[in-house]
Amino acid sequence: MSAPAADPVPAVANARADARRNRALVLAAAQRAFAEDGTSVSLVEIARRAGVGAGTVHRHFPTKIALLEAVLQQRIDRLTALALGYRDAPDAGLAFFAFCAEVITSSSGNTALCEVFDNDGWPRDLLQEAGTRFHRALGHLLTAAQRQGAIRPDLALSDVLALYTGCVAIQRVSPGPGLARPALLVLEAMRAPRVPATVTKPEKSISPRNETRRGNETCARPCPVCATPVHPTGTGRPARYCSPACRQKAHRRRHALESAAPQATS
């Protein structure tokens, strides 16, 4: 009686695991090679850095363009996952700017990705699916920040992507780690304009406002110091000044006049 045939399933599973591992090694090596040497690096060199044969690289990625697109898709998917992690942040404005800084600083260090930004726009046409996911996640962050009043309401998603392109170019020529100051200034332009504080003291106001309520104009008389309408209180003596500050100013003026009078008559 012959022995039963070996089950081929484990061998197939091991082969698939090896293929996935080899693909991950090639992608990691390609990402480092493209970041350091740009797109001119050869597939043979990438295979050497990955520790696999050239045939393994060609089996997973027939052309360098296919490998480059796979690297870019991996990076875009990572940024998309980061954006999704910021979705429920309590401070939507802070989350939006933190994500912007990560996109710019991580992209500027990758020469291949910068070439895609400069030449073909971002993302490339063949990466439309990954780009769509990224746009959706970024759009959610933008909308949430605008709802909280942190980002100017007229800013569109296309504006943000265009600013990313400019900031990445700035970051590439700026020395030092972290977000470059010129890029930071560009990002600051996305903030919603701050509402100036309301001026409460009439004497410091550039253009005095008449805050008298309608219907009381005939009952109010102007303060002799600042001309602000003084409304009757309805009890006691009618108020002459609009505030204690104006009353004090009037007292100082009278005191100054009284002190100057003897000198004028002497």
Secondary structure by P-SEA (a helix, b strand, c coil): cccccccaaaaaaaaaaaaaaaaaaaaaaaaaaaacccccccaaaaaaaacccaaaaaaacccaaaaaaaaaaaaaaaaaaaaaaacccccaaaaaaaaaaaaaaaaaacaaaaaaaaccccccccaaaaaaaaaaaaaaaaaaaaaaccccccccaaaaaaaaaaaaaaaaacccccccaaaaaaaaaaccccccccccccccccccccccccccccccccccccccbbbbcccccccccccaaaaaaaaaaaaaaaaacccccc
